[in-house]
């Protein structure tokens, strides 16, 4: 695609890893992204607090470049409490209490691989090893869960999944809950491993189908079978 100077300037403003910017440029220049951008501008002009901060909206893509993706853990939308969201699905910044879903994820990690339950919920170390911690919706209004759904983010993250599905092989997609599983219907199971289980939220997990899903060991076994370095799921102190 040949870009005008204006289009190139528009792309240059986006703080995004070059590997992703190259394959997502069409979407960034599309009317859908224009509409989404205008929505976010209007929300801020109305003095609404938006999470995560602008510099961290694309944190998942910046921490896990396209050619490094080994595993995708698909979430729904960011945490809506103060200082929690930092652009990685299910992850919270150090020093904050573990949200219930993340606590359940850590319990499953412990029973699956024997890894001690971490003392913090910052999953950056996973992201840096190739775990794309991608929410379907990348922003949210403070205190208003799902408030930015159906504004265009879903189309954007569908496009990301399509890129991974078409341009890569042997990625593990971890889809917890019906929402993620519907979004994952576009993934080719002949090229990638799709692991499905109940959502780790207490209500869903306690009904059964999450605890004992063993997605961490299954993911690593698949990676090793395909000559790919497995993930060290243990977080730093």
C-alpha positions in Angstrom: 0.0 0.0 0.0 1.4 3.4 -1.0 0.8 5.9 1.8 0.2 9.6 1.5 2.3 11.9 3.7 -0.7 12.5 5.9 -1.3 8.8 6.3 2.3 8.1 7.1 2.3 10.9 9.7 -0.8 9.4 11.3 0.9 6.0 11.6 4.1 7.6 13.0 2.1 8.9 15.9 1.1 5.4 17.0 3.4 4.0 19.7 3.4 0.4 18.5 6.1 -2.2 17.8 7.1 -2.1 14.1 6.2 -5.8 13.5 2.6 -5.1 14.4 2.4 -1.7 12.9 3.3 -3.1 9.5 0.5 -5.7 9.4 -2.1 -3.5 11.1 -1.5 -0.3 9.1 -4.6 -0.9 6.9 -6.8 -1.0 9.9 -5.3 2.0 11.6 -6.1 4.0 8.4 -9.6 2.6 8.1 -12.9 4.4 8.8 -13.5 1.9 11.7 -10.4 3.1 13.4 -11.4 6.7 12.8 -14.7 6.1 14.5 -13.0 4.4 17.4 -10.5 7.3 17.7 -13.3 9.8 17.7 -15.2 7.8 20.4 -12.2 7.8 22.7 -11.6 11.5 22.1 -15.2 12.3 23.0 -15.0 10.2 26.2 -11.9 12.1 27.4 -13.5 15.5 26.5 -16.4 14.4 28.7 -13.8 14.1 31.5 -14.3 10.4 31.8 -11.4 8.4 33.2 -10.2 5.7 30.8 -8.1 2.7 31.6 -5.4 1.8 30.8 -3.5 5.1 30.3 -3.0 5.9 26.6 0.7 4.8 26.7 -0.3 1.3 27.7 -3.3 0.6 25.4 -1.1 -1.4 23.0 1.1 -2.8 25.8 0.3 -6.4 24.8 1.5 -5.9 21.3 4.6 -4.0 22.3 5.7 -6.6 24.9 5.1 -9.5 22.4 6.2 -8.7 18.9 4.4 -10.6 16.1 7.3 -12.9 15.3 7.7 -13.8 19.0 4.1 -15.0 19.6 3.9 -18.5 20.9 0.7 -18.4 23.0 -2.4 -16.2 23.0 -4.5 -15.8 26.2 -7.6 -14.0 25.2 -9.4 -11.8 27.7 -12.5 -9.6 27.4 -11.8 -6.0 28.5 -9.4 -4.3 30.9 -9.9 -4.1 34.6 -11.9 -1.0 35.5 -10.4 -0.2 39.0 -7.7 2.4 39.7 -4.2 1.4 38.6 -5.1 -2.1 37.7 -5.1 -2.3 33.9 -1.8 -2.0 32.1 -2.7 -3.4 28.7 -2.2 -7.1 29.4 -5.2 -9.4 29.7 -5.8 -10.8 33.3 -2.6 -8.9 34.5 -2.5 -6.2 37.2 0.5 -4.1 38.2 2.7 -5.0 41.1 1.5 -3.9 44.6 -2.2 -4.5 43.9 -4.4 -7.2 45.2 -4.9 -10.2 42.9 -8.3 -10.1 41.2 -10.4 -13.3 41.7 -9.9 -14.5 38.1 -6.2 -14.2 38.3 -6.1 -15.9 41.7 -7.9 -18.9 40.2 -5.4 -18.8 37.2 -2.5 -19.0 39.7 -4.2 -21.9 41.6 -4.6 -23.8 38.3 -0.9 -23.1 37.5 0.1 -24.5 40.8 -1.9 -27.7 40.5 -0.9 -28.2 36.9 2.9 -27.5 37.1 3.6 -27.2 40.8 4.6 -23.6 40.4 4.2 -21.6 43.7 1.4 -19.1 43.6 3.0 -15.7 42.8 2.9 -12.9 45.2 1.9 -10.3 42.5 -0.2 -10.3 39.4 2.1 -8.6 36.9 2.2 -11.0 33.9 4.8 -9.0 32.0 7.3 -11.9 32.2 4.9 -14.1 30.3 4.4 -11.5 27.6 8.2 -11.1 27.2 8.5 -14.8 26.5 5.9 -14.8 23.8 2.5 -15.0 25.5 0.3 -12.4 23.9 -2.1 -11.3 26.6 -4.8 -9.8 24.4 -8.1 -8.4 25.5 -10.9 -8.3 22.9 -11.5 -4.6 23.9 -8.5 -2.5 24.8 -10.0 0.3 26.9 -12.7 0.8 29.5 -14.3 3.6 31.5 -13.4 3.7 35.2 -15.9 1.7 37.2 -17.9 0.7 34.1 -17.1 -2.8 33.0 -17.7 -3.6 29.3 -18.4 0.2 28.7 -16.2 0.3 25.5 -17.6 -2.8 23.9 -19.0 -2.5 20.3 -17.1 0.7 19.6 -14.6 -0.9 17.2 -12.0 -2.6 19.4 -13.5 -6.0 18.6 -12.9 -5.5 14.9 -9.3 -4.5 15.6 -8.6 -7.5 17.7 -10.3 -9.8 15.3 -7.9 -8.5 12.7 -5.0 -9.3 15.0 -6.3 -12.9 15.4 -6.6 -13.2 11.7 -3.0 -12.0 11.2 -1.8 -14.6 13.7 -4.0 -17.3 12.2 -2.9 -16.7 8.6 0.8 -15.7 9.0 1.9 -17.9 11.8 1.9 -21.6 12.7 1.9 -23.6 15.9 0.5 -20.9 18.2 -1.4 -22.0 21.3 -4.7 -20.2 21.7 -6.1 -20.3 25.3 -9.8 -19.5 25.2 -11.4 -19.3 28.6 -15.2 -18.8 28.6 -17.8 -18.5 25.9 -16.9 -15.0 24.9 -13.3 -15.9 24.1 -14.4 -19.2 22.4 -16.8 -17.3 20.1 -14.0 -14.9 19.1 -11.7 -17.9 18.5 -14.0 -19.5 15.9 -11.9 -17.8 13.2 -8.8 -19.8 14.2 -7.7 -22.8 12.0 -7.3 -25.8 14.3 -5.1 -27.5 11.7 -2.4 -24.9 12.0 -2.7 -24.1 15.7 -3.6 -25.6 19.1 -6.9 -24.3 20.6 -7.4 -25.0 24.3 -10.9 -24.3 25.7 -12.0 -24.2 29.3 -14.5 -22.4 31.5 -13.7 -18.8 32.4 -11.5 -18.4 35.6 -13.9 -16.0 37.2 -15.2 -17.5 40.5 -18.8 -17.9 39.3 -17.8 -19.8 36.2 -14.8 -21.6 37.6 -16.7 -23.0 40.6 -19.3 -24.5 38.2 -16.6 -26.7 36.8 -14.6 -26.8 33.7 -11.7 -24.5 34.7 -9.9 -26.2 37.5 -8.0 -29.1 36.1 -7.9 -27.8 32.5 -4.1 -28.0 32.6 -3.7 -25.5 29.8 -0.2 -24.5 30.9 1.3 -28.0 30.6 -0.7 -28.7 27.4 0.6 -25.5 25.9 4.2 -26.3 26.7 3.9 -29.9 25.5 2.6 -28.7 22.1 5.4 -26.1 21.8 8.0 -28.7 22.5 6.5 -31.1 20.1 6.9 -28.5 17.4 10.4 -27.5 18.3 9.5 -24.3 20.0 11.0 -23.2 23.4 8.3 -23.7 26.0 7.1 -20.9 28.4 8.6 -20.6 31.9 5.3 -19.8 33.6 7.0 -18.9 36.9 6.9 -15.2 37.6 9.7 -13.3 39.3 9.4 -12.2 42.9 
